[in-house]
Amino acid sequence: MLEGKQNGLPEGRQKVLQRQLAKDFGGSVLDSRVLDLLRFATQDELGTRSERILDAATLDHVFSG
């Protein structure tokens, strides 16, 4: 049971980050490149991007580094 919850964690983080990106930068930013960056991100990368979006002025700032 715990394994199932852990496996769903990255997917949940991806969905939340997608919603935040669409809200902050418009739905058109969710092109295939951005979706792939989210889909193939590690949990650490998703965590970092989730923090960056809080004060990012641009989409590039969210994905930089």
The 8 nearest C-alpha neighbors of each residue, nearest first, counted from 0:
[[1, 3, 2, 4, 5, 6, 7, 8],
 [0, 2, 4, 3, 5, 6, 7, 8],
 [3, 1, 5, 0, 4, 6, 7, 8],
 [4, 2, 6, 0, 1, 5, 7, 8],
 [3, 5, 1, 7, 2, 6, 8, 0],
 [6, 4, 2, 8, 7, 3, 1, 9],
 [5, 7, 3, 4, 8, 2, 9, 10],
 [6, 8, 4, 10, 5, 9, 11, 3],
 [7, 9, 11, 5, 10, 6, 12, 4],
 [10, 8, 12, 11, 7, 42, 13, 6],
 [11, 9, 13, 7, 12, 8, 14, 6],
 [10, 12, 8, 14, 13, 9, 7, 15],
 [11, 13, 9, 15, 10, 14, 16, 8],
 [14, 12, 10, 16, 11, 15, 37, 17],
 [13, 15, 17, 11, 16, 12, 10, 18],
 [16, 14, 18, 12, 17, 13, 19, 11],
 [15, 17, 19, 13, 18, 14, 20, 12],
 [18, 16, 14, 20, 15, 19, 13, 21],
 [19, 17, 21, 15, 16, 20, 22, 14],
 [18, 20, 16, 22, 17, 21, 23, 15],
 [21, 19, 17, 23, 22, 18, 24, 16],
 [22, 20, 26, 25, 18, 24, 19, 23],
 [23, 21, 19, 20, 25, 24, 18, 26],
 [22, 24, 20, 21, 19, 25, 52, 18],
 [23, 25, 21, 20, 22, 28, 26, 58],
 [26, 24, 21, 27, 22, 28, 23, 20],
 [25, 27, 21, 28, 29, 24, 22, 20],
 [26, 28, 29, 25, 30, 21, 24, 20],
 [29, 27, 26, 30, 25, 24, 21, 33],
 [30, 28, 27, 33, 26, 34, 31, 21],
 [29, 31, 32, 33, 28, 34, 27, 35],
 [30, 32, 34, 33, 35, 29, 36, 28],
 [33, 31, 35, 30, 34, 36, 29, 37],
 [34, 32, 36, 35, 30, 31, 29, 37],
 [33, 35, 31, 37, 36, 32, 38, 29],
 [36, 34, 38, 32, 37, 33, 39, 31],
 [37, 35, 33, 34, 39, 38, 40, 32],
 [36, 38, 34, 40, 35, 39, 13, 33],
 [37, 39, 35, 36, 40, 34, 13, 10],
 [38, 40, 37, 36, 35, 41, 34, 44],
 [41, 39, 37, 44, 38, 36, 45, 42],
 [40, 42, 44, 43, 45, 39, 9, 37],
 [41, 43, 45, 44, 9, 46, 40, 12],
 [42, 44, 46, 41, 45, 47, 40, 48],
 [45, 43, 47, 41, 46, 42, 40, 48],
 [46, 44, 42, 48, 43, 47, 49, 40],
 [47, 45, 43, 49, 44, 48, 42, 50],
 [46, 48, 44, 50, 49, 45, 51, 43],
 [49, 47, 51, 45, 50, 61, 46, 52],
 [48, 50, 46, 47, 52, 51, 45, 16],
 [49, 51, 47, 48, 52, 53, 46, 54],
 [52, 50, 48, 61, 53, 49, 55, 54],
 [51, 53, 55, 54, 50, 61, 49, 48],
 [52, 54, 51, 50, 55, 49, 48, 61],
 [55, 53, 52, 51, 56, 50, 61, 60],
 [56, 54, 52, 57, 60, 51, 53, 61],
 [55, 57, 54, 60, 58, 52, 61, 59],
 [58, 56, 59, 60, 55, 61, 24, 52],
 [57, 59, 61, 60, 62, 55, 56, 24],
 [58, 60, 62, 57, 61, 63, 55, 56],
 [61, 59, 63, 57, 58, 62, 55, 56],
 [60, 62, 51, 58, 59, 48, 52, 63],
 [63, 61, 59, 60, 48, 64, 58, 51],
 [64, 62, 60, 59, 61, 58, 48, 51],
 [63, 62, 60, 61, 59, 47, 44, 48]]
